[in-house]
């Protein structure tokens, strides 16, 4: 993307180098106990966040 195109994108609220909130919790896929980002410390983690509205 060109500089002019990226300057028109809305801000995500996050900047490179800023740590993701470790207390963010979400339900476990298998129906078990809820998980937090801190539960995955030291591991690679991919979050797929979407909305259906």
C-alpha positions as CSV (number, residue, x, y, z in Angstrom):
1,X,0.0,0.0,0.0
2,X,1.1,3.5,-0.7
3,X,1.7,5.9,2.1
4,X,-1.4,8.0,1.2
5,X,-3.6,4.9,1.2
6,X,-2.4,3.7,4.6
7,X,-2.8,7.2,6.1
8,X,-6.6,6.9,5.3
9,X,-7.1,3.6,7.2
10,X,-8.8,3.8,10.6
11,X,-6.6,3.4,13.7
12,X,-6.7,-0.1,15.2
13,X,-5.9,1.3,18.7
14,X,-2.7,-0.9,18.8
15,X,0.8,0.0,17.8
16,X,3.7,-2.2,16.8
17,X,5.7,-3.2,19.9
18,X,2.8,-2.7,22.3
19,X,2.0,-5.9,24.3
20,X,-1.4,-7.4,23.9
21,X,-3.6,-7.3,27.1
22,X,-2.8,-10.5,28.9
23,X,-6.0,-10.5,30.9
24,X,-8.2,-10.8,27.8
25,X,-10.4,-13.9,28.3
26,X,-12.5,-16.0,25.9
27,X,-14.4,-19.3,26.1
28,X,-12.5,-22.5,25.5
29,X,-13.3,-24.1,22.1
30,X,-13.8,-27.5,23.8
31,X,-16.3,-26.1,26.3
32,X,-13.8,-26.2,29.2
33,X,-12.7,-23.4,31.5
34,X,-12.3,-19.9,29.9
35,X,-8.8,-19.1,28.7
36,X,-6.7,-15.9,28.9
37,X,-3.9,-14.7,26.7
38,X,-1.6,-15.3,29.7
39,X,-2.4,-19.1,29.5
40,X,-0.5,-19.2,26.2
41,X,2.6,-17.4,27.5
42,X,5.7,-18.5,25.5
43,X,3.7,-20.1,22.8
44,X,2.7,-18.9,19.3
45,X,-0.9,-17.9,19.2
46,X,-3.2,-17.0,16.3
47,X,-6.4,-15.1,17.2
48,X,-9.2,-15.1,14.6
49,X,-11.6,-12.4,15.7
50,X,-14.6,-11.6,13.6
51,X,-18.1,-10.2,13.9
52,X,-21.2,-11.3,12.1
53,X,-23.3,-8.1,12.3
